[in-house]
Amino acid sequence: MTRIHFRTLPQQVPNESSKRVTPKLRFSSMMLLLLAVTVGGCSGDGSTGNPAGENIPGDVNDPGGVNTDPVLNDPDSVTDPVRVDLPPLPDPALTQAPSSDDEPLLEADIYNTATGIPVLQEPGPRLPETDSPALTDADFEAGPLPPQYQIPASVDPDVNSAPYFDNLGDHDVFAGEILEVLFKPLDSDGGLPGMYPEELPEGAVFRDNLNGTKTLVWQPLQRDVGIREFTVVALDPLNSEYRTARTIRIRIELPQDLSTIPNVPPRLEELESYTIRVNDPVVLEIKGIDLNGPYPILEIPELPAGATFNQHLRYEEVYVLKFTPVTVGTLPIEVIARDAVDPSLTATQTVELVIRDAADFVFTGQRLRDLASSRGINIGFASRYEFYHRPDSGLYTDIAAKEFDIVTPENALKMDYINPQPGRYQFAETDNVVAFANANNMRVHGHPLVWHRQLPEWIERSSENTRQGHMQEYVHRILSRYKDSIDIWDVVNEPLSDDGSLRDSVWYQAMGEDYIDIAFHQAKATAPNSIRLLNDYDVAWRGAKSTAFFELVERLQQREVPIDGVGFQLHIWSDFERFDEVHESFQRVADLGLDVYVTELDVSLSSEGDVQRQAEVYRDILRLCLDQPRCKAFQMWGFTDQYSWRRNHAPLILDTAYQAKPAYTALQNELALP
Ligand code: G3I
């Protein structure tokens, strides 16, 4: 769930009145509420040729906050160069430390494929989707939530009024009714605001009426009973960073006559096609969906030879297909989801498995990790979440082990996963990555410790005066567990917004810039031998963000913050050309006595088929790393286009069939140079 961070500022904010609208026509006028919000957005990636509207690396509706506080944005008011001493850990502890209850267990039903490691699973029952208290009738009766604003420092609300939504309110509906809510963004300065929904309810659509308005169309069903929230954000026509967010509440109740609720057919989660190496064990998890509630029964009428297809032991909506293909060829597998209440209601999908000979996956030349090692750097990738529970796990793990000697868990170490509730920890995924790395003589890059995104709701809800303690306890506990198995850490990730201001994160709101100092000091105190990086995107080439980033690094050094290096994420496009500036940035870090890490490189195709240019960009970035003595690692954000956060832009060095792209060969040739 994306959260909009807000704080109250002394500035006037535009008037916004709203009424509660319900089909039962209960109206009440709303008080004018002054609540200013600072919310950041990710704009472009700064590199050339970034397709319009493509946001990286977060997503446009998962902002981290743009500082609007005049004091915080005044360059003369940044934190003093005086060292920030490490406060003691809270005593007594604010939340329970990891205990034996959090220790992962050996997987109950062996779902893992050819990974060569004893795969672990989380202990105890699966977690609920949210741990926020359910909204009550009293919350609903209190009337619509006030608008929340993002006001960039460059905007004066008295001059440029914020966009707003016309006549928006809350709604009461019965399950089975079709709800339509019109969103009409306006701006008293004229122009047509843009808008986007934060997170659509499952089964809902946000219909574009092609006249500047959009309509939420949703038929809530039994599973939606309760009070649900739905947020839409309007963007100022003159400055898209200037935004107004409105959250409406929809109370869904069961009708007297339950037969009025249509029993909609079940669905299957979208299935990809996969390339499999013959004789590799296949594990395919298939999820059924039924918006009426009871999960559908999944069937495969024609099971492959020797296959089993059973319900997952922990996730009742998931069924697991397991078998080992022994012949090459394309294998279509039809899956049926059958309604648990009315078996005549079904949904069908066919997943295509392309089984290929092992010889198709033998790359010529030397392995990247061996070549890189001879050039004095590590080369690595970000590991896909639960890569060992995938149909192509055998290929994935085999190629990864051969080609790379450093791995970053793409998502396993994010706080919303690893510490989802106060005192509750989920270490299994990270433990599995560490075990895989140890089994293959790989280092592990811990990512991230302190970040503004993927935070658990309990941290988002926490009061500002507790956050320093929570942050220190979190850093201490994660490093206490992994300090002997993970030596490189993104201690603070993405501290800056796109405009170069310090990101208005929950950590910044509580501690100002000092949160960075405290995070690094705590990391060193807990794991003295750790390599501690400050990691960000769009700071490797000239611009406001890069300028601010290096000023921040220098301030940290002046305050004796124990930073060892800088991580340049480098999520770029195939028409990237600013290599000279990257060279300059690498050298600037070296001149500061710090190490350089390429941490998350991927090169999205600016245009279809641009794979040769993509190869040259990979080569040139690698060359810059090899030419910079302080560059220690060249890490990509994945390695096969089958698994990429930007899959649609084919940004990695192997294609979805694990075939080497020109980029793979370009890296191999560059590393092989004397
Ligand atoms: O695991 C849940 C799953 O249970 C749920 O059904 C599904 C649908 O809601 O979401 C799954 O979690 C998703 C997670 O990836 C794992 O797939 C999150 O919604 C999704 O937001 C998350 O996206 C990741 C993103 O960071 C935000 O954490 C991307 O995979 C990951 O590539 C991206 O990586 C970031 C780096 O951490 C920091 N630098 C930028 C980079 C790209 O944005």
Boltz pocket constraint, residues with backbone or C-beta under 6 A from the ligand:
constraints:
  - pocket:
      binder: B
      contacts: [[A, 57], [A, 58], [A, 385], [A, 410], [A, 411], [A, 414], [A, 453], [A, 454], [A, 493], [A, 569], [A, 600], [A, 645]]
      max_distance: 6.0
